[in-house]
Amino acid sequence: MANIIITGSSRGIGFELAKLFADDGHRVLALSRNDAPISDLQHPNIVSFSFDLSKIPDLKKLEAFLRSDFETVDILINNAGKLLNQPFLETDMEAFEAIYRVNVFGVAAITKIVLPNMPKNGHVVTISSMGGVQGSMKFPGLSAYSSSKGAVITLTELWAEEFKETGPSFNVLALGAVQTEMLEEAFPGYQAPLTALEMATYIKDFALTGQKFYNGKLLQVSSSTP
C-alpha cells in the first residue's frame, strides 16, 4: 500500500481521490484550506489538516509532518487550484499574482518539500487544464488561470529531465471540463461531460501505474478537440 499526498481535497476531484485511495487501503494525507469535509469522513486511512500551499507556515507544517509521520511518499498529486474568470483589463495584478501563488508557486513549493521523501519509482502527478495546452481552444477571462496551468506543464517537463536518473517520475494531466464546484462557480449553468468521481477514478489509476509508461509527459484528458 502506498503513502499518498493529495492537495485540494476539500471538494471535487481531490475529495473523491482521497476517498478512492483510502478505500483501497492506501494511506492518504489530504490537504486543503478547509479540511472539515475530509475530517468529517473519519476514514481510518486518511490524515488531514488545514493547509494553504501559498503560505510559508503551512508549508513548514507539512515539513514537520513528513519528518514525524510520512517518511516515504510514493505519490504526490498536485490537484489544488485557483480559478479566476475575469476580463484581463479588469484584473489587477494582485488578483493575477494570487492565481500564480497557488497554481504555480505553491505547486513548486510543495513538490520541493516532498521530493526528498520520494523513492525512484515514485510519481508526481500535477493536474493542469486543457486551457494551458498550446494550440488548444482558449476562453476569454481565463488569462491568469490558463497561463498558470501552462506553466506547470513546462515545470513537469523540466523536473522529469532534472530527476531522470534518481526519480521520481513526473507527469501532468490536462483535464477538460469536469462537473465540479469550481467549474460551476466560474461558469454557472455549464454542464460538463464528466463527474468529479469519474475523473478521480481515472487519475487514481494513472497515479498508481502511469510512471511505468510515462515520464515528463503531458496527457490530454479530454474528449473534445482541439
Backbone as CSV, one residue per row, in Angstrom:
resi,resn,N_x,N_y,N_z,CA_x,CA_y,CA_z,C_x,C_y,C_z
1,MET,0.835,-1.189,0.000,0.000,0.000,0.000,0.876,1.247,0.000
2,ALA,0.415,2.271,-0.681,1.216,3.470,-0.900,0.878,4.570,0.093
3,ASN,1.848,5.466,0.316,1.620,6.721,1.019,1.392,7.803,-0.026
4,ILE,0.282,8.506,0.078,-0.151,9.419,-0.978,-0.508,10.773,-0.385
5,ILE,-0.044,11.841,-1.037,-0.427,13.194,-0.656,-1.276,13.779,-1.775
6,ILE,-2.416,14.347,-1.403,-3.325,14.968,-2.363,-3.632,16.375,-1.873
7,THR,-3.419,17.375,-2.721,-3.799,18.737,-2.367,-5.165,19.069,-2.971
8,GLY,-5.797,20.071,-2.403,-7.121,20.455,-2.893,-8.152,19.370,-2.675
9,SER,-8.195,18.850,-1.462,-9.007,17.657,-1.185,-10.347,17.954,-0.510
10,SER,-10.732,19.223,-0.418,-11.959,19.540,0.313,-13.223,19.309,-0.510
11,ARG,-13.064,19.225,-1.833,-14.232,19.058,-2.688,-13.782,18.563,-4.061
12,GLY,-14.751,18.266,-4.906,-14.465,17.927,-6.289,-13.573,16.718,-6.461
13,ILE,-12.666,16.809,-7.417,-11.804,15.685,-7.773,-10.917,15.272,-6.611
14,GLY,-10.343,16.236,-5.893,-9.461,15.901,-4.788,-10.155,15.139,-3.677
15,PHE,-11.372,15.539,-3.369,-12.151,14.852,-2.337,-12.431,13.402,-2.745
16,GLU,-12.838,13.218,-4.002,-13.129,11.868,-4.489,-11.856,11.019,-4.543
17,LEU,-10.744,11.637,-4.920,-9.482,10.904,-4.963,-9.098,10.381,-3.578
18,ALA,-9.200,11.232,-2.580,-8.834,10.820,-1.225,-9.654,9.611,-0.783
19,LYS,-10.943,9.643,-1.050,-11.797,8.516,-0.662,-11.435,7.257,-1.435
20,LEU,-11.211,7.380,-2.733,-10.895,6.212,-3.563,-9.610,5.534,-3.099
21,PHE,-8.571,6.318,-2.905,-7.302,5.737,-2.450,-7.445,5.099,-1.072
22,ALA,-8.101,5.819,-0.165,-8.237,5.315,1.201,-9.071,4.037,1.244
23,ASP,-10.127,3.992,0.458,-10.964,2.796,0.425,-10.205,1.591,-0.098
24,ASP,-9.192,1.835,-0.916,-8.356,0.747,-1.442,-7.241,0.358,-0.485
25,GLY,-7.175,1.009,0.669,-6.198,0.642,1.677,-4.938,1.471,1.699
26,HIS,-4.838,2.454,0.826,-3.664,3.317,0.833,-3.765,4.340,1.966
27,ARG,-2.625,4.846,2.392,-2.588,5.861,3.445,-2.520,7.223,2.782
28,VAL,-3.452,8.091,3.095,-3.622,9.357,2.391,-3.444,10.537,3.342
29,LEU,-2.622,11.488,2.926,-2.583,12.795,3.572,-3.354,13.737,2.658
30,ALA,-4.512,14.172,3.098,-5.404,15.013,2.302,-5.285,16.454,2.783
31,LEU,-4.814,17.327,1.911,-4.528,18.709,2.282,-5.477,19.672,1.582
32,SER,-6.005,20.621,2.334,-6.842,21.669,1.760,-7.005,22.768,2.797
33,ARG,-7.370,23.959,2.321,-7.571,25.058,3.256,-8.707,24.749,4.223
34,ASN,-9.763,24.112,3.732,-10.885,23.698,4.567,-10.859,22.183,4.682
35,ASP,-10.352,21.690,5.810,-10.228,20.240,5.941,-11.454,19.593,6.582
36,ALA,-12.497,20.381,6.853,-13.682,19.831,7.517,-14.347,18.701,6.719
37,PRO,-14.566,18.850,5.393,-15.232,17.761,4.662,-14.484,16.435,4.749
38,ILE,-13.159,16.482,4.670,-12.373,15.253,4.770,-12.359,14.735,6.200
39,SER,-12.174,15.630,7.159,-12.162,15.215,8.566,-13.476,14.560,8.965
40,ASP,-14.576,15.087,8.426,-15.889,14.543,8.761,-16.064,13.106,8.294
41,LEU,-15.282,12.678,7.326,-15.362,11.283,6.874,-14.906,10.318,7.962
42,GLN,-13.969,10.773,8.791,-13.382,9.937,9.851,-12.897,8.606,9.285
43,HIS,-12.247,8.697,8.125,-11.733,7.492,7.481,-10.421,7.087,8.144
44,PRO,-10.253,5.828,8.521,-9.032,5.416,9.231,-7.759,5.552,8.403
45,ASN,-7.880,5.621,7.081,-6.687,5.700,6.233,-6.378,7.122,5.759
46,ILE,-7.129,8.104,6.261,-6.924,9.488,5.838,-6.487,10.350,7.017
47,VAL,-5.417,11.085,6.806,-4.974,12.108,7.743,-5.148,13.449,7.043
48,SER,-5.603,14.452,7.774,-5.788,15.754,7.146,-5.515,16.871,8.145
49,PHE,-5.146,18.009,7.608,-5.097,19.235,8.402,-5.247,20.408,7.445
50,SER,-5.666,21.540,8.000,-5.860,22.733,7.197,-4.531,23.174,6.600
51,PHE,-4.537,23.456,5.290,-3.273,23.697,4.599,-3.497,24.611,3.405
52,ASP,-2.749,25.700,3.379,-2.765,26.621,2.244,-1.368,26.617,1.644
53,LEU,-1.225,26.054,0.461,0.109,25.873,-0.107,0.769,27.171,-0.545
54,SER,0.057,28.279,-0.415,0.669,29.571,-0.723,1.201,30.263,0.522
55,LYS,1.100,29.610,1.697,1.533,30.225,2.958,2.719,29.454,3.550
56,ILE,3.776,30.169,3.853,5.004,29.542,4.348,4.784,28.762,5.650
57,PRO,4.028,29.288,6.649,3.826,28.493,7.876,3.176,27.142,7.600
58,ASP,2.268,27.078,6.644,1.623,25.806,6.328,2.595,24.854,5.638
59,LEU,3.479,25.386,4.810,4.500,24.544,4.185,5.436,23.976,5.246
60,LYS,5.756,24.763,6.255,6.601,24.269,7.342,5.863,23.199,8.156
61,LYS,4.550,23.361,8.282,3.751,22.348,8.977,3.809,21.017,8.235
62,LEU,3.795,21.086,6.911,3.921,19.869,6.113,5.298,19.237,6.300
63,GLU,6.331,20.048,6.313,7.681,19.517,6.533,7.764,18.758,7.853
64,ALA,7.167,19.311,8.881,7.187,18.668,10.190,6.422,17.355,10.163
65,PHE,5.300,17.343,9.469,4.517,16.110,9.386,5.305,15.018,8.670
66,LEU,5.995,15.374,7.598,6.773,14.378,6.863,7.878,13.801,7.737
67,ARG,8.500,14.634,8.533,9.570,14.140,9.410,9.047,13.148,10.433
68,SER,7.835,13.365,10.910,7.332,12.547,12.013,6.421,11.400,11.573
69,ASP,5.739,11.530,10.420,4.697,10.558,10.092,4.806,9.920,8.702
70,PHE,5.343,10.629,7.752,5.352,10.138,6.361,6.790,10.120,5.859
71,GLU,7.583,9.165,6.312,8.987,9.156,5.912,9.137,8.911,4.412
72,THR,8.202,8.183,3.832,8.216,7.938,2.398,6.903,8.393,1.791
73,VAL,6.980,9.081,0.673,5.797,9.494,-0.078,5.893,8.846,-1.457
74,ASP,4.971,7.962,-1.759,5.005,7.249,-3.038,4.383,8.058,-4.170
75,ILE,3.335,8.808,-3.845,2.614,9.571,-4.868,2.262,10.943,-4.318
76,LEU,2.559,11.963,-5.108,2.103,13.330,-4.813,1.198,13.761,-5.953
77,ILE,-0.027,14.157,-5.620,-0.948,14.654,-6.625,-1.191,16.135,-6.361
78,ASN,-0.620,16.966,-7.235,-0.801,18.416,-7.142,-2.130,18.778,-7.794
79,ASN,-3.180,18.722,-6.990,-4.529,18.922,-7.512,-5.104,20.292,-7.163
80,ALA,-4.608,20.924,-6.110,-5.171,22.211,-5.692,-5.040,23.240,-6.800
81,GLY,-6.062,24.035,-6.967,-6.025,25.073,-7.989,-6.937,26.229,-7.639
82,LYS,-6.617,27.379,-8.214,-7.414,28.584,-8.006,-7.805,29.105,-9.376
83,LEU,-9.086,29.418,-9.558,-9.592,29.835,-10.861,-10.183,31.238,-10.772
84,LEU,-9.870,32.049,-11.768,-10.434,33.388,-11.872,-10.951,33.567,-13.290
85,ASN,-12.230,33.886,-13.422,-12.832,34.176,-14.723,-13.176,35.660,-14.735
86,GLN,-12.297,36.446,-15.355,-12.446,37.905,-15.331,-11.701,38.501,-16.528
87,PRO,-12.294,39.471,-17.201,-11.586,40.093,-18.332,-10.214,40.601,-17.910
88,PHE,-9.253,40.460,-18.794,-7.870,40.800,-18.469,-7.727,42.258,-18.013
89,LEU,-8.365,43.185,-18.704,-8.212,44.596,-18.363,-8.880,44.957,-17.038
90,GLU,-9.733,44.072,-16.536,-10.373,44.300,-15.239,-9.667,43.564,-14.106
91,THR,-8.615,42.831,-14.432,-7.905,42.032,-13.438,-6.686,42.785,-12.945
92,ASP,-6.674,43.153,-11.658,-5.492,43.829,-11.139,-4.382,42.805,-10.904
93,MET,-3.168,43.289,-10.799,-2.023,42.388,-10.693,-2.018,41.588,-9.398
94,GLU,-2.638,42.112,-8.365,-2.721,41.345,-7.114,-3.555,40.090,-7.324
95,ALA,-4.668,40.212,-8.039,-5.504,39.046,-8.329,-4.785,38.082,-9.262
96,PHE,-4.070,38.626,-10.245,-3.315,37.787,-11.174,-2.252,36.993,-10.425
97,GLU,-1.528,37.675,-9.556,-0.476,37.006,-8.778,-1.044,35.960,-7.829
98,ALA,-2.249,36.201,-7.298,-2.867,35.236,-6.384,-3.091,33.889,-7.070
99,ILE,-3.457,33.934,-8.354,-3.626,32.693,-9.115,-2.296,31.963,-9.227
100,TYR,-1.241,32.702,-9.536,0.076,32.079,-9.690,0.633,31.571,-8.364
101,ARG,0.309,32.251,-7.273,0.813,31.790,-5.967,0.302,30.399,-5.641
102,VAL,-0.905,30.090,-6.042,-1.461,28.760,-5.793,-1.076,27.793,-6.902
103,ASN,-1.356,28.163,-8.143,-1.269,27.219,-9.261,0.149,26.931,-9.725
104,VAL,1.078,27.843,-9.445,2.454,27.646,-9.910,3.423,27.605,-8.733
105,PHE,3.522,28.717,-7.984,4.497,28.782,-6.904,4.174,27.765,-5.798
106,GLY,2.898,27.590,-5.506,2.509,26.608,-4.496,2.830,25.191,-4.921
107,VAL,2.578,24.892,-6.194,2.906,23.558,-6.723,4.412,23.315,-6.633
108,ALA,5.206,24.325,-7.006,6.656,24.178,-6.922,7.117,23.998,-5.483
109,ALA,6.527,24.756,-4.563,6.956,24.702,-3.164,6.670,23.347,-2.539
110,ILE,5.468,22.829,-2.727,5.135,21.547,-2.100,5.909,20.409,-2.755
111,THR,6.127,20.495,-4.056,6.901,19.459,-4.729,8.335,19.444,-4.207
112,LYS,8.907,20.608,-4.004,10.271,20.700,-3.483,10.377,20.091,-2.087
113,ILE,9.357,20.275,-1.273,9.358,19.722,0.082,9.249,18.205,0.065
114,VAL,8.392,17.693,-0.803,8.079,16.259,-0.794,9.144,15.424,-1.499
115,LEU,9.810,15.975,-2.499,10.739,15.197,-3.332,11.777,14.393,-2.543
116,PRO,12.416,14.955,-1.514,13.423,14.158,-0.794,12.847,12.908,-0.133
117,ASN,11.553,12.843,0.032,10.916,11.692,0.667,10.418,10.655,-0.336
118,MET,10.640,10.892,-1.625,10.063,10.016,-2.644,11.093,9.039,-3.189
119,PRO,10.697,7.785,-3.403,11.611,6.787,-3.978,11.745,6.973,-5.486
120,LYS,12.678,6.245,-6.074,12.931,6.339,-7.513,11.682,6.017,-8.322
121,ASN,10.881,5.076,-7.833,9.664,4.682,-8.560,8.438,5.480,-8.125
122,GLY,8.653,6.581,-7.415,7.541,7.428,-7.014,6.976,8.175,-8.214
123,HIS,5.859,8.866,-7.968,5.149,9.510,-9.075,4.571,10.839,-8.607
124,VAL,4.949,11.906,-9.287,4.352,13.221,-9.058,3.403,13.497,-10.223
125,VAL,2.131,13.643,-9.896,1.111,13.915,-10.909,0.563,15.313,-10.654
126,THR,0.704,16.182,-11.627,0.191,17.546,-11.498,-1.026,17.702,-12.396
127,ILE,-2.077,18.279,-11.835,-3.321,18.471,-12.574,-3.303,19.840,-13.238
128,SER,-3.323,19.834,-14.552,-3.377,21.057,-15.333,-4.737,21.117,-16.024
129,SER,-4.825,21.927,-17.054,-6.083,22.153,-17.757,-5.815,22.203,-19.249
130,MET,-6.805,21.818,-20.027,-6.692,21.929,-21.476,-6.421,23.370,-21.895
131,GLY,-6.875,24.318,-21.094,-6.624,25.718,-21.395,-5.159,26.093,-21.344
132,GLY,-4.341,25.278,-20.689,-2.912,25.541,-20.603,-2.101,24.875,-21.698
133,VAL,-2.773,24.126,-22.557,-2.089,23.396,-23.621,-1.954,24.282,-24.856
134,GLN,-0.753,24.395,-25.362,-0.526,25.221,-26.546,-1.343,24.698,-27.727
135,GLY,-2.071,25.591,-28.378,-2.865,25.220,-29.533,-4.269,24.772,-29.216
136,SER,-4.602,24.658,-27.938,-5.958,24.254,-27.564,-6.902,25.446,-27.635
137,MET,-8.191,25.170,-27.565,-9.178,26.246,-27.553,-9.016,27.090,-26.295
138,LYS,-9.070,28.391,-26.460,-8.917,29.309,-25.336,-10.215,30.075,-25.100
139,PHE,-10.388,30.549,-23.852,-11.614,31.243,-23.472,-11.274,32.596,-22.858
140,PRO,-11.978,33.655,-23.254,-11.732,34.973,-22.656,-12.032,34.950,-21.162
141,GLY,-11.265,35.713,-20.413,-11.459,35.780,-18.973,-10.551,34.865,-18.182
142,LEU,-9.831,33.978,-18.876,-9.009,32.988,-18.178,-7.520,33.223,-18.369
143,SER,-7.121,34.468,-18.580,-5.702,34.760,-18.810,-4.821,34.268,-17.668
144,ALA,-5.191,34.583,-16.450,-4.376,34.176,-15.303,-4.416,32.670,-15.116
145,TYR,-5.602,32.106,-15.118,-5.754,30.680,-14.843,-5.068,29.821,-15.900
146,SER,-5.414,30.025,-17.166,-4.892,29.149,-18.202,-3.384,29.304,-18.380
147,SER,-2.878,30.515,-18.263,-1.423,30.695,-18.385,-0.695,30.021,-17.231
148,SER,-1.287,30.045,-16.028,-0.664,29.352,-14.888,-0.656,27.850,-15.103
149,LYS,-1.697,27.336,-15.728,-1.765,25.899,-15.995,-0.788,25.496,-17.100
150,GLY,-0.479,26.449,-18.001,0.577,26.193,-18.968,1.939,26.128,-18.306
151,ALA,2.140,26.946,-17.275,3.427,26.978,-16.576,3.752,25.643,-15.918
152,VAL,2.757,24.994,-15.298,3.053,23.730,-14.617,3.276,22.589,-15.606
153,ILE,2.785,22.740,-16.820,3.117,21.755,-17.853,4.610,21.803,-18.142
154,THR,5.146,23.002,-18.323,6.576,23.147,-18.575,7.397,22.746,-17.358
155,LEU,6.946,23.083,-16.161,7.645,22.662,-14.950,7.774,21.143,-14.892
156,THR,6.712,20.447,-15.239,6.736,18.983,-15.217,7.799,18.436,-16.154
157,GLU,7.892,18.999,-17.346,8.900,18.558,-18.302,10.311,18.807,-17.776
158,LEU,10.511,19.955,-17.137,11.818,20.291,-16.592,12.197,19.376,-15.431
159,TRP,11.254,19.103,-14.539,11.531,18.219,-13.402,11.880,16.808,-13.870
160,ALA,11.157,16.321,-14.852,11.425,14.974,-15.350,12.846,14.870,-15.882
161,GLU,13.312,15.915,-16.536,14.680,15.915,-17.056,15.687,16.007,-15.923
162,GLU,15.431,16.873,-14.965,16.392,17.086,-13.885,16.531,15.860,-12.986
163,PHE,15.457,15.105,-12.806,15.473,13.962,-11.890,15.383,12.624,-12.611
164,LYS,15.756,12.593,-13.903,15.561,11.366,-14.679,16.452,10.215,-14.201
165,GLU,17.574,10.524,-13.553,18.465,9.472,-13.073,18.063,8.948,-11.701
166,THR,17.516,9.818,-10.874,17.226,9.450,-9.486,15.749,9.210,-9.219
167,GLY,14.865,9.674,-10.155,13.449,9.606,-9.888,13.053,10.690,-8.903
168,PRO,11.790,10.823,-8.615,10.672,10.047,-9.144,10.310,10.473,-10.562
169,SER,9.200,9.934,-11.073,8.670,10.335,-12.369,7.689,11.488,-12.193
170,PHE,7.587,12.302,-13.226,6.699,13.470,-13.209,5.830,13.447,-14.467
171,ASN,4.547,13.567,-14.276,3.630,13.675,-15.409,2.551,14.690,-15.091
172,VAL,1.931,15.227,-16.131,0.903,16.246,-15.958,-0.315,15.880,-16.788
173,LEU,-1.482,15.996,-16.184,-2.745,15.696,-16.855,-3.484,16.999,-17.119
174,ALA,-3.741,17.278,-18.381,-4.515,18.464,-18.757,-5.974,18.037,-18.899
175,LEU,-6.785,18.442,-17.949,-8.173,17.995,-17.910,-9.066,18.902,-18.742
176,GLY,-10.046,18.288,-19.385,-11.127,19.045,-19.986,-12.153,19.379,-18.913
177,ALA,-13.351,19.737,-19.325,-14.374,20.157,-18.372,-14.840,18.986,-17.506
178,VAL,-14.883,19.214,-16.201,-15.374,18.241,-15.226,-16.376,18.961,-14.329
179,GLN,-17.479,18.308,-14.014,-18.528,18.946,-13.230,-18.112,19.026,-11.763
180,THR,-17.488,20.131,-11.417,-17.040,20.375,-10.052,-17.594,21.700,-9.559
181,GLU,-17.453,21.934,-8.264,-17.908,23.190,-7.693,-17.141,24.377,-8.284
182,MET,-15.842,24.179,-8.537,-15.049,25.269,-9.089,-15.518,25.630,-10.495
183,LEU,-15.860,24.625,-11.290,-16.373,24.901,-12.637,-17.695,25.654,-12.569
184,GLU,-18.565,25.246,-11.657,-19.873,25.893,-11.520,-19.715,27.343,-11.092
185,GLU,-18.735,27.616,-10.230,-18.505,28.986,-9.785,-18.005,29.865,-10.929
186,ALA,-17.166,29.292,-11.790,-16.589,30.066,-12.886,-17.532,30.180,-14.076
187,PHE,-18.290,29.107,-14.326,-19.198,29.069,-15.477,-20.570,28.572,-15.024
188,PRO,-21.344,29.415,-14.352,-22.649,28.997,-13.817,-23.548,28.439,-14.917
189,GLY,-24.123,27.285,-14.612,-25.069,26.677,-15.535,-24.463,25.754,-16.566
190,TYR,-23.124,25.766,-16.710,-22.491,24.886,-17.696,-22.504,23.444,-17.194
191,GLN,-22.823,22.512,-18.074,-22.848,21.101,-17.714,-21.691,20.380,-18.390
192,ALA,-20.769,19.876,-17.599,-19.599,19.168,-18.114,-19.954,17.716,-18.415
193,PRO,-19.192,17.075,-19.306,-19.499,15.692,-19.677,-19.082,14.656,-18.652
194,LEU,-18.229,15.031,-17.688,-17.725,14.064,-16.719,-17.967,14.547,-15.299
195,THR,-18.223,13.606,-14.397,-18.359,13.931,-12.983,-16.983,13.926,-12.319
196,ALA,-16.918,14.514,-11.136,-15.668,14.514,-10.383,-15.232,13.094,-10.054
197,LEU,-16.175,12.228,-9.727,-15.835,10.839,-9.396,-15.272,10.102,-10.607
198,GLU,-15.846,10.318,-11.771,-15.335,9.663,-12.977,-13.901,10.086,-13.265
199,MET,-13.624,11.377,-13.152,-12.268,11.836,-13.410,-11.310,11.362,-12.329
200,ALA,-11.764,11.371,-11.082,-10.917,10.914,-9.984,-10.533,9.448,-10.160
201,THR,-11.438,8.648,-10.640,-11.151,7.232,-10.860,-10.041,7.066,-11.890
202,TYR,-10.103,7.851,-12.948,-9.050,7.809,-13.966,-7.715,8.255,-13.376
203,ILE,-7.719,9.371,-12.642,-6.479,9.904,-12.090,-5.867,8.924,-11.092
204,LYS,-6.685,8.289,-10.281,-6.178,7.307,-9.311,-5.402,6.198,-10.009
205,ASP,-6.001,5.628,-11.032,-5.337,4.542,-11.748,-4.046,5.026,-12.404
206,PHE,-4.084,6.231,-12.968,-2.887,6.767,-13.617,-1.783,7.032,-12.593
207,ALA,-2.150,7.567,-11.441,-1.154,7.877,-10.418,-0.445,6.615,-9.931
208,LEU,-1.162,5.515,-9.874,-0.592,4.256,-9.380,0.285,3.558,-10.411
209,THR,0.000,3.740,-11.694,0.699,2.949,-12.715,1.351,3.770,-13.834
210,GLY,0.973,5.044,-13.982,1.427,5.821,-15.124,2.929,5.993,-15.222
211,GLN,3.627,5.981,-14.074,5.074,6.185,-14.100,5.809,5.028,-14.765
212,LYS,5.144,3.887,-14.948,5.765,2.762,-15.645,5.853,3.022,-17.150
213,PHE,5.014,3.920,-17.629,4.913,4.149,-19.069,5.330,5.561,-19.492
214,TYR,5.243,6.525,-18.568,5.463,7.925,-18.931,6.367,8.614,-17.933
215,ASN,7.134,9.567,-18.430,7.870,10.495,-17.566,8.062,11.795,-18.328
216,GLY,7.680,12.898,-17.696,7.793,14.198,-18.336,6.775,14.427,-19.422
217,LYS,5.658,13.724,-19.330,4.674,13.773,-20.402,3.419,14.552,-20.001
218,LEU,2.857,15.209,-20.991,1.563,15.855,-20.876,0.524,14.941,-21.532
219,LEU,-0.483,14.558,-20.769,-1.576,13.763,-21.307,-2.840,14.605,-21.278
220,GLN,-3.463,14.708,-22.414,-4.695,15.490,-22.528,-5.883,14.585,-22.233
221,VAL,-6.518,14.840,-21.100,-7.632,14.004,-20.642,-8.923,14.745,-20.968
222,SER,-9.281,14.701,-22.221,-10.439,15.452,-22.699,-10.961,14.786,-23.946
223,SER,-12.289,14.753,-24.069,-12.910,14.149,-25.246,-13.169,15.178,-26.342
224,SER,-12.853,16.441,-26.065,-13.112,17.490,-27.050,-11.873,17.798,-27.862
225,THR,-12.044,18.452,-28.996,-10.925,18.888,-29.815,-11.147,20.347,-30.205
226,PRO,-10.083,21.149,-30.448,-8.692,20.709,-30.373,-8.222,20.608,-28.933
